[in-house]
Structure formats: structure tokens, C-alpha cells
């Protein structure tokens, strides 16, 4: 009898796509956690990038109210006009960008919108520039759209090497997009206005559209400032798709609301994708997102202040561990230490380091190789300070054994 599994012919593009390393890490941590809990222990999780705060009460109440008012039907596939107007107002008041609701699309989280963009703009064989270190889904979404990722090297400050960007552009044809993520996941790096102007000029001169991923824009520390690259000039506004979401800013990851602003012609094509795939984002979550954008922002400030307190502590602890080098992140809620000084003794790369750390010290981190930077690991400090303290104790003890 023929084994049915051996007769299935999968699409080539899906066979080239990798499993998300962050979700894979969570699965492994879950499996180990079962045995640890029997011993009264647990894993300290610094892996997945999810706020440990609850959705603010005013936003939850708006969702409950939407249910009570029976706002539970299909909506326009790209979002209700009231939410689009709230997004328009947000871009104008906070980013200096003037749009109409025809320029706005709301989706099931920022990841969904990124997938829309790739489907609409990337033809087979066309190239998308992705600066290292990069969020893991960027490259895989390009591959799903049968495009080719082109990776830009990074400098010691963990930001893209502009000279390498210039050489990539010079030596390659069919470059369609560049993804710019600031504040950055996984590094916490924040691009200055001058750095953005350099990148903007290269893209404008070479007809490369920029995807500006600004999901972490509200979490900035010290003197860091956020600049929207689309606001640099009318030409850049025309040449940029600006992406954001409610997920991180308002601790709404499970509500799945992301949004973008772009040229109306691009939005029209993305709308067709929504019409034929997911249809609308959750109607209840859309009404809650209006309150998130228009209501009190006190919860955002409270989260930012707590993240900064955690960042200060974790940076001080990691910097004191022999064999680890670390920059102090300016934004987001990640720190990205270089652990290559501890390679050896059976550890050859970041994946080995993360595996050993999980198995021997019960601390979950994401290997930097998943982000295109194999000397590093990513630690999320979207965890309580008590957990961070215990996690740092375990990390330090583990490193001292190597």
C-alpha cells in the first residue's frame, strides 16, 4: 500500500520557509517546563516578544461595549471608517504625516499587513533588502512571495552598514523594497534623523520603496527620539509604507490589530488580498483599538517607564558578565548581547548557547542566528523585574561554568 505522505507534492515556496524560531523556542520551553514544575521549578522566559502587562481597562471596556452593542458582524475588509480615521489622526498628531482614510489599511496584526505588502509588490525573483539583525518573519515572508532577500551587514552599533547598502544597490538589479525597523527588533537600536536621511536618499535615487516598521515607536529611552522616515519629505511619504500596530504599544497582542498608511494605489491592491483571503480584522478588536488610539495614553507611559527600569537593570547585570559584550538599547524591549566570547567547550554558535542555557539553567532566550547575527542572543525584558533578577542570576551562573 502506498504511503499517502510520500505522494503529497508541496509547493516549493513553502518547503523553503522555516519554522518561526521564537515559537519553536516556546514549544521546547513548554515541554521542559512540565518536568520542572513537578520539581517546584520553572523556566524563566526571555524569548517571545510579548508585553507582560494586561490590556488597559479602558480598552477592554470598549471591547465589552462593542459586544453589548452587537458590533459583531462583518466589516469592510480593510477596517471600519471610524478606526481608519483614528489612525489618520494618530499619524498626523504624532508623526507629522497627513493622510486620508483611503490611504489606511487595518489588518490582523502588523505581520498580516507585511504579508499583504509582499504579495502585492514582490514578483518572483525580485529582491527585498533586509538589514541585519532582522525580525525573523521578514525574510520568510519574502520567500513566501517568491522574492529574494538581500541582507545588509551591520556595524558595531547594530545598525545597518550604509556603505554595504550602497554596494548591494549598485551590484543588484530588480530590487523592489527595503525594510527599515526602528526601534529595532531584536537589537533595540534607534535610527537618528541623519541616518534615515542617508537611507532615504539611496532608496529614492534607486526607486526602492521603503517599508517603515514602527511598531515599537512608543518605547524609547534616554535621549532617543523616533523619526518617521515618511515625514522627511513629500517624496519620501510617496515612497514609504508606514506600518504600526496596537499589539505592543497597548499590550493587545492577542487582539490582532495592525495598520499601515501608503499610496492609495497600493492600498487598493492590498484591499483585494483582504477581500479574497482573511476579510476583515475582528470587529470587536477594531472598536477597542479606537479607544486605544483616542483614549488615555497613561498606560503607555507607565509601560515605557517600567521597560526603561528593567532595561537599566538588565544592561548593568549583563555588562558585568565576563565574556559578554553588550550595547545599551535605546528602544523596544529587547537587549542583544554578543556572547561569542563564551563559544567553545562544545558551544559553536548562538543556537548551541541558547540550547545549553535552556537545558542547564532553565532560561529561554532566542539565538541571534535566527536574526542573521550568530554571535548574539536576544533577551526580551517584557518580564517582571523579579523574573529578570532570577534570570540574570541563572545566566551569570551558567556563564561562569563555561
N, C-alpha and C positions, 0 to 999 in steps of 0.2 A: 504494500500500500504506500502510495506517495505521501511524503510528509508535506502537508499544506504550507508549513512555514517556509520550506525551501523553494516553493513555487511563486511566492509573492515578489513582485518586482517593484521596489520602491522608487520614488522619484530621486534622481541623482542629487538634487539640491538638498533634500532632507538628510540624505546619508552623509553629506558634508558638514552638517550642522552639529555642534557639540552640545551636550547637556550643560545647563547653567551650573557653574562651579559653586555658586552660593547656595543654590537649592540642594545640590549634591552634598555639600558640607552639612547642611541641616539634617538631611536624611541620615548621614553617618552619625552625627551627634545624637539624633533621636535614638538610634539603635544602641549606642553606648550608654545613653542615659538610663535606659531601662535597668541594666545591671547595676549601675552606680546607685540608683535610688534605693535598691534593695539593701545597699550598704550604708544608707543615710547620707550619700554624697550626691553631687550634681555637677554638670558641665557648666562652666562659665562661657557664655556665648557672645563672642565679639564678631560674628560672621555676617549675618544678614543685615542689610541696611534698612532697619525699620525703627521709627521712634518708639521708645518705651513708654511714652506718655499716652493717655487716653484722648480720644477726640473731645475737644472742649464742649462743655454743657450746652452752650447756645447753639452750636452746630447740630448736636444730637437732637435738641428740641425742635429745630427746623425740620429735621428729617421725620420726627414723630408727627409733627403738624402736617407735613405733606401726606403722610399715610392717612391721618384722620380726615383730611380733606379729599381723600381719594385721588390724589395726584399720582396714580399708579399705572397709567396707560402708556402706550407707545408715545414717544415724542418725535420731533424731527430727528433724523438720523444723526445730525451733527450738533444736537443740543437745542434746548429751549431758548427763545429770544431773550428772556429775562437774564439767563446766565451769561449768554453772549454779551449782553450789554454790561453786565458786571465785569466781565473780562476786559471789554473795551475801556471801561473806566479805570480798571486796575493798571492797564498798560499806559494810559495817559497820565495818571496821577503819580505812578511810581517809577515808570521807565521813560517818560518823555516821548511816548510813541502814540501817534494819532491813527486810529483805525476805525472802521465801521463794522457792524456785526457781520457783513458779508466777507470780511477778512478773517473771521474767527471760526475755528472748529473745535468742538468738545468731543473727547473720546474716552475710552475705558482705560484711563491712566496714560501717562506720558509714553510708556513703552508701546502701547497700541498706536498712538499717533506717529511715533517714529517708524513703525512698520508700515503705516499708511504712506508716509513720505517716500520710503524706499520703493514701495510698489508703484507709486505714481511717477517717480522721477528717474529710477535706475533701470536702464535697459541691460540685457545680457551683455557682459563684457565691459560695461562702463565701470569707472573706478570712483571710489569714495575714500577721501583722505581722513584717517583716524589718528589723532595724536596719541602716542603712548604717554603714560599709562591710561588705559581706556576702560570705560564701563563695559562689562562682558557682553552685553547684548548688541552693542553697535556692530561689531564685526559679523556676528551671526545673522543679523537682520539683512546686512548687505549680501551675504552668501545666499540667504533665502530668496532674495530678489535676483539672484544670478549675477550680481555685481562682483567686483574685485576690491577687497580692502587694501588700501595703501597706508602703511604705518609710518608716522613721523617719529623720529627719535626725540628723547627729552634731555634736558640739561640737568645740572646738579640741583637746580631749584624745582625740579619735577614739572616744568612747563616745556612746551614744545620748542624744539630747536628750529628757529626760523630759517637759518641757513639750510638745514636739511629739507625744510618745507619748500624752499625755493628750488633746490636741486630736483626734488620729486616732481614739481610742476614743470620744470624745464625738460626733464627726461621722459615724461609720460604724456600720452595723449588720452583722449576720452575720459578726462577727469570731470565728474559731474558735481560732486558735493564735498564739503569739508564740515566735519562735526567739531564744534567748539563747546566744551563743557566747563563752565566757570560759575560758581565754585565747583571744583572738580571732585568727582568720584572716580578713583579711590584715594586721591592724594590730599584733598583739602586745599589745593593751590587755587589762588585767585588771580586772574589776569588783570593787569593795570590797563588804563585807557591807552597809554602809549603802545603797549604790546598788542592790544586789539587793533589799533590803527595800522600797525605793520601787517597784521594778518588780513585786515580788510582790504588794504591796497593790493596785496598779492592776489586775493580772490577776485576783486573787481577787474584787475588787469587781465586776468585769465578766464573770466566768465565762469567762475566756480561759485555755486550757491552755498551759502553758509546755513547750517542748522545750529542755532544757538540754544543749547540745553541749559536752562537757567533754573532748574528745579530746586537748587539749594540757595537761591539768592538771598533769602532772609537770614541765613545763618552765617554771619560774618563776625570776625573777632579782631580786637585791637583797632588798628587804623585802616583795616581793609575796607574797600568800597566796591560795590558792584556797579558795573557798567554794562548796559545792553549794547551789543555791537550794532544792532539795527538802528540805534539812535545816533550813530556817529554822523550820518549824512542821509539825505533823501535817497541817494543811490544805494547806500547800504540797506536802508529799510526795504527797498525794492528787491534786493539781492539776498534777503535773510528770511528764514523761517524761525520765529522765536517760539520756543517750547517751554511750558511750565506745567505745574500740577498742584493739586490740593494735597497730595499724598504726604509729603514730608513736612511742608510748612504747617499744616493743620492736624498732623497725626491722623490722617484719613487714608492710610494705605489700602485698607480693605474696601473703601467706598468706591474706588476706581474712577477718579475724575482727573483727567488731564486736559490741557487745551493748548492751542497754538494760534499764532497770527501770521498771515502770509498774504502774498499777492492773491487777489480774488480768483485768478485763473487757476492757481494751484489748489485753492480751497475747493473750487468746483470739481476738480478731478478727484480729490480726496473724498468728497461727498459721494461720488459714485462708488467708491470702495466701501464706504459705510453702508450705502443703500443695499449692496449685494452681499455683505458679509455680516457684520455684527448688528446692524441697525443702530438704535440709539444707546447711549450710556444709560445706566439705571436712572429712572425718572426721579426717584426719591433722593438719590445721591446728588442729582443736579440741583434740587431745591435747597438741600443742605449746603452745597457749595456756594450758592448765592450768599447765604448768611456768613460763610467762611470769609468770602471776599469783602462783603459790605459791613459786617458786624465788627464788634470789638476785636482789636488786634493785641490785646493784653496777653493772651495765652502764647502768642508767637514770641513776644519779648521775653516772657518767662522761660520758654523753652530755650531760646537763644542764650540767655544768661546762664542757664544750667549747663548747656553744652559747653560754654566757654569755661565754666568752673571745672568741668570734667576734663576738658582739653588741657588746661593748665596742669592738672594733677597728673594725667597720664603721660604728658610730654616730659615732665620732671622725672617720673619714675623710669620711663624707657631710656631717657638720655643717660641715666646713671648705670645702665646695664653694660658691662664690658662686652665688646664685640658687636654692639648695635649702634648704628648711626641714624639720626632722626632729625627731620626738619619740623618746626612748629607749624602746624597747619593754620591757614588764615580763614578757612571756612568749612562748610558742610559739617559732618560729624564723624570723620574718619581721620586716622593717623596712619602713615605709610612708612614704617621704619625699614631701613636696609639691614637685613640680618645675614648678609653674605659672609661677614666676619666670623660667623659661627658654623659655616659649612665645613664638612669633614666629619670624621668619625661616623661614617655611614649616612651622612646628610649631604646630598649632592646638589639640591636645589630647593626652591621655596615649597614645593609640594611635599618633599620629604620632611622639611622642617615643620610644616603645618600638621602632617600626619603624626609625627612623633609628639608634637606638643599636645595634640588631642588625645592620643592614646596614653601618654605617660604623665601628663599634667592636667588632663581634663579641661583644656582651654581650646575653644574653637576660633580660629582665625582663617582668613581666605588667603591662599598662596598668591603672591604677586605675579607668578607666571600666568595666572588666569587673566591678568590685566595687561600682559605684554611686558612685565618687568620682573624677571625671575629672581632678582636679588632681594626682593622686598616681600613683606606681608601686609595685608590690610587689616586694621583693627577698628571696628566700629565702637565708638563710645556712646552709642544710643543705648546705654545700660545704666543702672543706678550706680552711684558713687561707691556704695558698699561692694557691689559686684566688681566694679573696676578695681578697687583696692585688693580684693581677694584674687582677681585675675592677674594683676601685676605681681602679687606675691608668688603666685604659681609660675608665671612666666620667668621671673627672676631666678627662682629656684631651679627651674628646668635649664635655663641658660648656663647656670653655674655648674651643671653636671656635664656639659658638653666639652 
